[in-house]
Amino acid sequence: MNGTTSKPQPLGPTINTTLATLPNHTTLSGRLVTLVPTSTNHADDLFSVAGGPCNSALWTYMLDGPFPQLSDFHAYIARISTSVDPLFFTIISNDNLKPVGHVSLMRHDFKNRVIEIGNVLFSSELQRTPAATEAVYLLTRQVFEWGYRRYEWKCNALNGPSRRAAVRFGFKFEGVFRQHMIVKGRSRDTAWFSMLDDGEWDGVRKGMEKWLEKGNFDANGEQKVKLEAMRARFSDGG
C-alpha cells in the first residue's frame, strides 16, 4: 500500500526519551554478597571455584572457557577486567570475602534504555542459594535505577537451568531465535527473556526483597516461602 489511507494508523505510546545512564563500575552491597568491579586480584580465588577440570561443566553454555589451566584463566580475567561492554562484576561472598562467581552487563543501549545481564557464572558454592538471588537482585535494582526500561536475559535454548532461573527471577519468556549464534563450533538457538520497568519490576523488586529477609528462612536456612509465591503477592501473574 502507498500509505494514502485516511484511517488512523496504530502507534506505540509516547514516552520520556531521556537517555539511560551508561553502566559504570560501582560497588553493590547486600546482606549476603557484594558485587565489585572484576579485577585481576580475583583470578586465583575465582579459579579455585570455577576453574580446573572439575569445574568444566560450569562453562558448557558460556561463550568462553572452560579453563583447565590457571595461566589461561589469568589471561581471561585480565581481558574481562578491562572490558567496558560487557562490564564485569565479581560476586564476593560476605561470609568469607572470597569470590564465588561473576556477572556482567552487556549490549548497553542507553538511547533505547535496553540492557542485558550476561556471562552469569555461579560457582557450585553460589548456585541455588539465597546469595545467588541477592546478586541478581542487586544488579537488577541498579539497572532500573540507571533508567533502563527493558532488561534482557538470553541463554542457549538447551540450557535448562538458565531458563528456569530467568523465570524464577521474574523475567518473561519471549521466544527462541533459531540458529542465532555459532558458539564453540556448535549451532546455538537462543532463548530470550525480558523484564520491564513499567508494571513488572516493582512487583519483582518487592517479591525479591521480602523473600530475601532473614525471617523467610528457618534455622537450617531453608526457605519458608518460594520466590515465585512471594512475588505473586505483589504482582499480577507472578
VOGU-3710 file (C-alpha; in Angstrom, 3 decimals, decimal comma):
1> mngttskpqp> 0,000/0,000/0,000  1,136/3,571/-0,658  0,167/4,944/2,739  -2,539/7,330/1,441  -5,312/5,820/3,556  -7,075/8,230/5,889  -7,634/5,585/8,559  -5,677/6,123/11,776  -2,540/4,031/11,987  -1,663/2,368/15,298
11> lgptinttla> 1,314/3,787/17,164  3,045/2,968/20,404  2,564/5,193/23,442  4,675/8,322/23,763  7,369/8,055/26,432  10,069/10,124/28,054  13,122/9,998/25,784  15,683/10,758/28,490  18,802/8,642/27,982  19,689/5,945/30,489
21> tlpnhttlsg> 22,959/6,174/32,385  25,804/4,214/30,839  26,766/1,383/33,207  29,766/2,120/35,339  31,806/0,204/37,842  30,214/0,714/41,201  30,111/-1,482/44,291  26,733/-3,090/45,009  26,428/-4,250/48,601  23,916/-6,669/50,055
31> rlvtlvptst> 23,491/-8,738/53,201  24,921/-11,909/51,649  27,079/-10,781/48,734  28,841/-7,737/47,366  29,344/-7,071/43,658  32,615/-5,335/42,846  34,441/-4,496/39,597  36,224/-7,595/38,340  39,954/-7,368/38,961  42,987/-9,487/38,225
41> nhaddlfsva> 43,272/-9,786/42,002  40,249/-12,100/41,860  41,796/-14,584/39,449  43,283/-17,108/41,868  40,252/-17,301/44,147  37,844/-17,467/41,216  39,877/-20,234/39,636  39,587/-22,278/42,827  35,769/-22,329/42,499  35,280/-22,053/38,719
51> ggpcnsalwt> 38,465/-23,304/37,052  40,226/-26,596/36,583  38,865/-29,809/35,028  36,436/-30,396/37,895  34,522/-27,202/37,024  34,390/-27,578/33,248  30,605/-28,096/33,306  30,143/-24,512/34,507  31,348/-23,328/31,099  29,353/-25,598/28,775
61> ymldgpfpql> 26,944/-22,871/27,684  29,267/-19,893/28,226  30,949/-18,097/25,328  34,355/-18,625/26,966  36,022/-21,473/28,851  36,442/-23,964/30,252  39,791/-23,184/31,826  41,707/-26,287/32,954  44,894/-24,260/33,437  45,379/-21,337/35,829
71> sdfhayiari> 47,502/-19,440/33,293  44,657/-19,401/30,759  42,227/-18,284/33,441  44,535/-15,436/34,428  44,532/-14,253/30,807  40,731/-14,468/30,717  40,305/-12,415/33,906  42,841/-9,867/32,669  40,798/-9,447/29,492  37,362/-9,127/31,080
81> stsvdplfft> 38,617/-6,829/33,855  39,325/-4,145/31,243  36,170/-4,737/29,206  33,612/-1,917/29,071  30,831/-3,762/27,240  30,364/-6,311/28,700  31,064/-4,682/32,056  32,017/-7,376/34,560  31,364/-7,628/38,281  32,802/-10,240/40,629
91> iisndnlkpv> 30,414/-11,659/43,196  32,017/-11,704/46,645  30,599/-13,792/49,482  30,135/-11,689/52,593  30,777/-14,787/54,719  34,415/-15,261/53,774  35,094/-12,271/51,470  36,006/-14,688/48,631  34,816/-14,551/45,009  32,096/-17,082/44,173
101> ghvslmrhdf> 31,250/-16,058/40,610  30,908/-13,224/38,145  28,240/-11,496/36,073  28,166/-8,720/33,505  26,012/-6,021/31,964  26,218/-6,086/28,190  24,772/-4,649/24,992  24,418/-1,191/26,531  21,732/0,594/24,504  21,338/3,727/26,607
111> knrvieignv> 19,384/5,541/23,872  16,584/2,975/23,813  17,205/2,189/27,502  17,789/-1,535/26,942  20,487/-3,618/28,613  21,268/-7,312/29,141  22,555/-9,353/32,047  25,058/-11,888/30,775  28,117/-14,003/31,493  26,368/-15,337/34,585
121> lfsselqrtp> 28,902/-17,607/36,244  27,696/-19,082/39,532  30,113/-21,491/41,194  28,756/-24,541/42,987  29,094/-22,559/46,229  26,692/-19,932/44,872  24,212/-21,976/42,845  20,708/-22,375/44,283  21,436/-20,192/47,301  19,823/-17,003/48,607
131> aateavyllt> 23,139/-15,304/47,838  22,660/-16,017/44,123  19,218/-14,428/44,207  20,601/-11,416/46,037  23,351/-10,998/43,429  20,754/-10,838/40,653  18,565/-8,525/42,735  21,407/-6,073/43,381  22,346/-5,827/39,713  18,736/-5,605/38,544
141> rqvfewgyrr> 17,925/-2,855/41,025  20,922/-0,865/39,796  19,901/-1,289/36,152  16,475/0,200/36,736  17,892/2,963/38,931  20,080/3,904/35,957  16,902/4,457/33,948  16,685/1,374/31,723  13,217/0,328/30,629  13,989/-3,171/29,284
151> yewkcnalng> 16,292/-5,697/30,936  17,170/-8,832/28,968  18,280/-12,355/29,859  19,398/-14,574/26,985  20,792/-18,086/27,057  21,356/-21,189/24,985  17,904/-22,654/24,430  19,264/-26,027/25,612  20,399/-24,562/28,936  17,515/-25,678/31,115
161> psrraavrfg> 18,895/-24,372/34,433  19,423/-20,885/32,996  15,935/-20,805/31,513  14,387/-21,881/34,808  16,462/-19,313/36,674  15,301/-16,496/34,392  11,648/-17,321/35,057  12,268/-17,746/38,779  13,887/-14,300/38,940  10,854/-12,748/37,256
171> fkfegvfrqh> 11,880/-12,487/33,595  9,223/-13,176/30,957  9,919/-15,701/28,188  9,649/-14,115/24,739  10,658/-16,893/22,354  13,604/-18,594/20,681  15,857/-17,145/17,993  16,717/-20,149/15,831  20,317/-20,600/14,625  21,138/-17,339/16,357
181> mivkgrsrdt> 24,837/-17,978/17,009  27,755/-20,312/16,432  29,458/-20,984/19,765  32,461/-23,243/20,171  31,785/-24,781/16,768  28,130/-25,610/17,532  24,871/-24,060/16,403  23,052/-22,208/19,158  19,371/-21,352/19,366  18,913/-18,536/21,878
191> awfsmlddge> 16,039/-18,240/24,349  15,056/-14,638/25,068  13,618/-13,307/28,319  12,942/-9,762/29,468  11,831/-7,675/32,406  10,289/-4,226/32,010  10,375/-1,198/34,251  6,700/-0,479/33,621  4,406/-2,805/35,551  6,922/-5,610/36,168
201> wdgvrkgmek> 9,993/-4,513/38,097  8,101/-3,067/41,053  6,413/-6,404/41,808  9,628/-8,344/41,174  11,551/-5,991/43,455  9,091/-6,244/46,315  8,936/-10,022/45,997  12,715/-10,388/45,995  13,199/-8,045/48,930  10,590/-9,851/51,002
211> wlekgnfdan> 11,941/-13,285/50,035  15,494/-12,291/50,984  14,517/-11,230/54,505  16,026/-13,339/57,279  12,541/-14,197/58,517  11,820/-16,155/55,331  14,386/-18,804/56,295  14,284/-21,340/59,104  17,125/-22,334/61,435  18,511/-24,679/58,749
221> geqkvkleam> 18,488/-21,982/56,092  15,520/-23,475/54,241  13,092/-21,053/52,616  9,603/-20,818/54,094  8,001/-19,279/51,002  9,266/-19,788/47,451  10,371/-16,754/45,475  7,655/-17,237/42,850  4,958/-17,373/45,530  6,365/-14,322/47,269
231> rarfsdgg> 6,456/-12,362/44,008  2,856/-13,330/43,247  1,792/-11,406/46,343  2,992/-8,192/44,734  2,440/-8,610/41,001  -0,353/-9,936/38,833  0,588/-13,128/37,030  3,597/-13,836/39,312
//
